[in-house]
Amino acid sequence: MRFNKKGNLCEILDIEYPIIQAGMAGGATTVELVASVSETGALGTLGAAYMKTEDIKDAIRSIKKRTNRVFAVNLFCTSMEDDFSRMKEVQTVLNPFRVKLMVKNPDETKKTPDDFEKQFQMVIEENVPVISTAFGILPPDKMKLAKTRGVKVVTMVTTVQEAIIAERAGADVIVAQGSDAGGHRSTFDIKKHPNGANIGTFSLIPQVVDHVTIPVVAAGGIMDGRGMLAAMALGAEGIQMGTQFLTSKESGIHRLYKEALHKSTEESTVITKSFSGRPARGIKNEFISQYESSGVKPLPFPSQNTLTADIRKGAAEQNNTDYMSLWSGQGTRLLKADRTAECIIREVISEMEEVLRVLNGR
């Protein structure tokens, strides 16, 4: 078995190493992180789904000042329409958290912004070379425009059927995301899979590979060179990592969030809707425990996410991880402290090549 760094995936995305840094929304993917990953030869990704349009523009231009290499911008392809029909019921659970954190009662007229159209147009106008999507595929008119402009499209999926849909829609690369993954996974139809399509990474990868003709990237719980080689043995052409990059020096997450990741184990995470209304894997804390014990069903995404924003922000400002969303995959025992994004990438590649040498020598 030989490892070819210049496989089809690398040619399509114009990268040196078949590694994608996940486009995690919410501030984790700083300009410095994205640029460092891309400058090292992998694909850095700006998680832009919650960003204002002008902030996206500023971030794109800042990334371009730091690197001439390819990078991606990740957007949510799902309805951002609010449903606050059960707001009062949900607020009876959330308000005690606000009292504890001394967060003032929220503005209940606040709505979730639906900026996808503006966000997409900004990404196109700024000539971003790669767009990645979560929760669905680009609408046909957007896919046509991206193709016309020479933009490569990476789509995250959680089932074989979603992969087939994405390829037929025009995606250039599939990221097959297993249930090991941290945060929100990219399940298309949340009504069909209300708790997400919970298929393990190494069960999902070969089945997706067998049903599409475009490159497949493995995601979910892959933390080192051993995981990368295993994924490629199953037919993936590369890997996507999120949790590993959360603890990098360039990551934008809270320092206590990083500490929580390092202290966690494979048993620490749960899949919950309590923070956002959409199933996401994170480290179990007081917020999750208390909300779920209440028996009150969260509002659907994005409304629950909007309602809990002030609590999460207040908890972060007060250095209180009990009420922060600590998104994480299941491979956290494999984290190492105090590494740059460049160091992470080079170590993963080095580990994989060393394991490959050992296997070839048997």
C-alpha positions in Angstrom: 0.0 0.0 0.0 1.3 3.4 -0.9 0.2 6.9 0.0 -0.1 9.4 -2.8 -0.3 12.9 -1.4 -1.3 14.1 -4.9 -4.5 12.2 -5.3 -7.6 13.3 -7.1 -8.9 15.2 -4.0 -5.7 17.3 -3.8 -5.9 18.0 -7.5 -9.5 19.1 -7.3 -9.0 21.4 -4.3 -5.4 22.4 -5.3 -4.0 21.4 -1.9 -0.8 19.5 -0.9 -2.2 17.4 1.9 -5.6 15.7 1.9 -6.7 17.3 5.1 -9.6 19.7 5.6 -10.1 21.8 8.7 -13.8 21.7 9.5 -15.7 24.9 9.0 -17.0 25.2 12.6 -19.4 28.1 13.1 -19.4 30.4 16.1 -16.0 31.9 16.2 -13.6 28.9 16.4 -12.3 29.3 12.9 -10.3 32.5 13.2 -8.6 34.2 10.3 -5.3 33.0 11.8 -6.4 29.3 12.0 -7.8 29.2 8.4 -4.7 30.9 6.9 -2.3 28.7 8.9 -4.0 25.5 7.8 -4.0 26.6 4.1 -0.5 28.0 4.2 0.7 24.6 5.5 -0.9 22.9 2.5 -4.2 21.6 3.7 -7.6 23.3 3.3 -8.5 25.9 5.9 -12.2 26.7 6.2 -14.0 29.8 7.6 -17.1 28.8 9.5 -19.3 31.7 8.3 -22.8 30.6 8.9 -23.5 32.9 11.9 -21.4 35.8 10.6 -22.7 39.1 9.3 -22.0 39.7 5.6 -19.5 42.5 6.1 -17.7 40.4 8.7 -17.4 37.6 6.2 -15.9 40.0 3.6 -13.4 41.3 6.2 -12.4 37.8 7.2 -11.9 36.7 3.6 -9.7 39.7 2.8 -7.7 39.1 6.0 -7.1 35.5 5.1 -6.0 36.5 1.6 -3.4 38.8 3.2 -2.0 35.9 5.1 -1.9 33.3 2.5 -2.0 32.9 -1.3 -3.2 29.3 -1.0 -6.7 27.9 -1.4 -9.2 28.1 1.4 -13.0 27.5 1.9 -16.0 29.2 3.4 -18.7 27.1 5.0 -22.4 28.0 4.9 -25.6 26.4 6.2 -28.0 25.2 3.4 -31.1 25.0 5.5 -34.2 27.0 6.4 -33.4 29.7 9.1 -37.1 30.4 9.6 -38.1 30.7 13.3 -40.7 28.8 15.2 -41.3 30.5 18.6 -44.7 28.9 19.1 -43.6 27.3 22.4 -41.3 30.1 23.5 -43.0 30.7 26.9 -42.6 27.0 27.9 -39.0 26.9 26.9 -38.2 30.2 28.6 -39.5 28.7 31.9 -36.5 26.3 31.7 -34.0 28.9 30.4 -34.8 31.8 32.8 -33.4 30.1 35.9 -30.0 29.8 34.0 -30.2 33.5 33.3 -30.8 34.3 37.0 -27.9 32.1 38.0 -25.6 33.9 35.5 -27.2 37.3 36.2 -28.1 37.6 32.6 -31.0 40.0 32.0 -34.1 38.6 30.4 -33.8 38.5 26.6 -35.5 40.6 24.0 -38.3 38.2 23.0 -38.9 40.0 19.7 -35.4 39.0 18.5 -35.4 36.8 15.4 -32.8 34.7 13.8 -31.3 36.4 10.8 -31.5 34.5 7.5 -28.5 35.9 5.6 -27.7 33.0 3.3 -28.5 34.9 0.1 -26.2 37.8 1.1 -23.5 35.5 2.5 -23.4 33.4 -0.6 -23.3 36.5 -2.9 -20.4 37.9 -0.8 -18.4 34.7 -1.0 -18.9 34.7 -4.8 -18.0 38.4 -5.1 -14.8 37.9 -3.1 -13.7 35.0 -5.3 -13.4 32.4 -2.7 -12.1 29.2 -4.4 -14.1 26.6 -2.4 -17.5 26.7 -0.8 -18.5 24.0 1.7 -22.0 23.4 2.8 -23.7 21.9 5.9 -27.3 20.6 6.4 -28.0 20.4 2.6 -26.9 21.2 -0.9 -26.6 24.5 -2.7 -29.8 25.5 -4.4 -29.6 24.8 -8.2 -29.2 28.5 -9.1 -26.4 28.9 -6.6 -24.7 25.7 -7.7 -24.8 26.8 -11.3 -23.3 30.2 -10.4 -20.6 28.6 -8.4 -19.7 26.3 -11.2 -19.7 29.2 -13.7 -17.3 31.0 -11.5 -15.0 28.0 -11.1 -15.7 27.6 -7.4 -15.3 24.0 -6.1 -18.2 22.8 -3.9 -17.7 20.5 -0.9 -20.8 19.0 0.7 -21.0 17.3 4.1 -23.3 14.3 4.3 -24.3 11.7 7.0 -25.9 9.0 4.8 -25.3 7.3 1.5 -28.5 8.8 0.1 -27.4 12.3 1.0 -24.1 11.6 -0.8 -25.9 10.5 -3.9 -28.1 13.6 -3.8 -25.0 15.8 -3.3 -23.2 14.3 -6.3 -26.2 14.6 -8.5 -26.6 18.2 -7.5 -23.0 19.0 -8.7 -20.8 18.7 -5.6 -17.1 18.2 -6.4 -16.2 16.5 -3.1 -18.2 14.7 -0.4 -17.4 14.9 3.3 -18.9 11.8 4.9 -19.5 12.7 8.5 -19.9 9.9 11.1 -21.8 10.1 14.4 -18.4 10.3 16.2 -18.1 13.9 15.0 -18.4 16.9 17.3 -21.0 19.6 17.1 -23.8 19.7 14.5 -23.6 17.0 11.8 -24.8 17.7 8.3 -28.0 15.5 8.3 -30.2 16.9 5.5 -33.7 15.8 6.6 -34.0 16.4 10.3 -37.6 15.3 10.3 -36.6 11.9 8.9 -33.7 11.7 11.4 -34.8 13.8 14.4 -31.7 12.8 16.4 -29.4 13.0 13.3 -28.4 10.0 11.1 -26.2 8.3 13.7 -24.0 6.1 11.5 -20.4 5.5 12.8 -17.6 7.0 10.7 -16.0 3.7 9.7 -19.3 2.1 8.8 -20.3 5.1 6.7 -17.1 5.7 4.7 -16.9 2.5 2.6 -20.7 2.6 1.9 -20.5 6.2 0.6 -17.4 5.4 -1.4 -19.2 2.5 -3.1 -22.1 4.7 -4.2 -20.5 7.9 -5.6 -17.8 8.6 -8.1 -16.4 11.9 -6.7 -13.8 12.0 -3.9 -14.9 11.2 -0.4 -13.4 12.7 2.7 -13.8 11.0 6.1 -14.9 13.0 9.1 -15.9 12.1 12.7 -13.5 11.1 15.5 -10.4 11.1 13.3 -7.6 12.6 15.3 -4.2 11.3 14.1 -2.3 9.5 11.3 -3.7 6.1 12.3 -7.3 7.3 11.8 -6.3 8.9 8.5 -4.7 5.8 7.2 -7.7 3.7 8.3 -10.1 6.0 6.5 -8.0 5.9 3.3 -7.9 2.1 3.5 -11.7 2.2 3.4 -11.6 4.3 0.2 -11.6 7.9 1.5 -9.2 10.2 -0.2 -8.6 12.4 2.8 -9.9 13.5 6.2 -11.7 16.4 7.8 -10.8 17.3 11.4 -12.7 19.7 13.7 -12.0 18.9 17.4 -8.3 18.5 16.8 -8.1 22.1 15.5 -10.2 23.5 18.3 -7.3 23.0 20.6 -4.8 24.6 18.3 -3.1 27.9 19.3 -4.9 29.7 16.5 -8.4 28.5 17.5 -10.9 31.2 18.7 -12.6 29.2 21.4 -12.5 30.1 25.1 -9.4 28.9 27.0 -11.7 27.0 29.5 -13.3 25.2 26.6 -9.9 24.1 25.5 -9.2 22.8 29.0 -12.5 20.9 29.0 -11.6 19.2 25.8 -8.2 18.1 27.1 -9.8 16.8 30.3 -12.6 14.9 28.5 -12.6 11.2 27.4 -14.5 9.1 24.9 -17.3 8.9 27.5 -17.7 12.6 28.1 -19.9 13.6 25.1 -23.6 13.3 24.4 -25.8 14.2 21.5 -28.2 17.0 22.5 -30.7 19.4 21.1 -30.8 21.5 24.3 -28.6 24.3 23.1 -29.6 24.7 19.5 -32.7 22.6 18.7 -30.6 20.5 16.3 -28.7 17.3 17.4 -25.1 18.1 18.2 -22.4 16.3 20.1 -20.8 18.0 23.0 -19.3 17.5 26.4 -22.1 17.0 28.9 -22.4 19.8 31.4 -25.0 21.3 33.8 -26.9 23.1 31.1 -27.5 19.9 29.2 -28.3 17.8 32.3 -30.8 20.3 33.7 -32.4 21.2 30.4 -32.9 17.5 29.4 -34.2 16.6 32.9 -36.9 19.3 32.6 -38.6 17.2 29.9 -39.3 20.4 27.9 -38.7 19.8 24.2 -36.4 22.4 22.7 -37.6 24.7 20.0 -36.4 23.6 16.5 -33.2 25.0 15.0 -32.4 27.9 14.7 -34.9 29.2 17.2 -33.5 27.4 20.2 -30.0 28.5 19.2 -31.2 32.1 19.2 -32.9 31.8 22.6 -29.8 30.3 24.3 -27.3 32.7 22.8 -27.4 35.1 25.7 -26.9 32.3 28.2 -23.9 30.9 26.3 -22.4 34.4 25.9 -22.9 35.2 29.6 -21.4 31.9 30.7 -18.3 32.5 28.5 -17.9 36.0 29.9 -18.0 34.6 33.4 -15.7 31.7 32.7 -18.4 29.2 33.5 -18.2 26.1 31.4 -21.3 24.6 33.0 -23.5 26.7 30.7 -21.3 26.9 27.6 -21.8 24.7 24.5 -18.7 22.6 24.5 -18.9 20.9 21.1 -16.6 17.9 20.8 -16.0 14.7 18.9 -15.3 11.3 20.6 -11.6 11.1 20.1 -10.4 13.6 22.7 -7.9 11.3 24.5 -5.8 11.8 21.3 -5.6 15.6 21.8 -2.2 17.2 22.6 -1.8 20.6 24.2 -0.1 23.7 22.9 0.2 22.9 19.2 -0.1 25.2 16.2 -2.3 24.2 13.2 0.8 23.6 11.2 2.2 21.3 13.8 -1.1 19.3 13.9 -1.1 18.8 10.1 2.6 17.8 9.9 2.2 15.4 12.8 -0.8 13.7 11.3 0.9 13.2 8.0 4.1 12.0 9.6 2.2 9.5 11.8 0.3 8.2 8.9 3.5 7.7 6.8 5.2 5.9 9.8 2.3 3.6 10.3 2.3 2.8 6.6 6.0 2.0 6.7 5.4 -0.4 9.6 2.5 -2.1 7.8 4.5 -2.4 4.6 7.3 -4.0 6.5 5.2 -6.8 8.0 
